[in-house]
Amino acid sequence: MNNTFSKSRQQAEIAFGKTQGRTAPQDQARASSRDRAFDELDSIKAAREAKTLRLRTARLAMEIGAREIGAKEIGAREIGDGLQHRD
């Protein structure tokens, strides 16, 4: 059987394939490339979000540590001030 179709027949076959959930091989290649590109973008986004979370956690830990040190210094000053006023 001869599989060479006219241009209009090829277009009709492609259109019918799209309605049936099938695509032409070149469309599948484009879809595959598009899927790979989106997968790459998704992995970049996930890496960025993970880094942001890691940096935010580190920054908050540093801020908490600085507050604790500051509170200890203030407490030490208040104790020192109290000792000086008792004289």
Phi, psi and omega in degrees: 000143182271122181263011178274115182251162175290164180302316181293324178293318179298317179296320179295318179297318179296315179298317179295318178300322179294322179290336180266005179086010178252153177231163178290156182305319179292327176292323178295321179295317177296318179296320179296317178297318179296318178298319178296319179297316178294322176299318179295317178298320179296320180291324176296317179297317180296319179296318179297317180294322178294318179295317179299316179297316180297315180292321179296317179298316179296317180297317179295322178297319178295318180296319178296317178298319179294321179295320179295318178295317178298319179294321178294319179295318179295317178297319179294320179295319181295320178295318179295320179295320180295322178292323181289328182281342181287340183297000000 
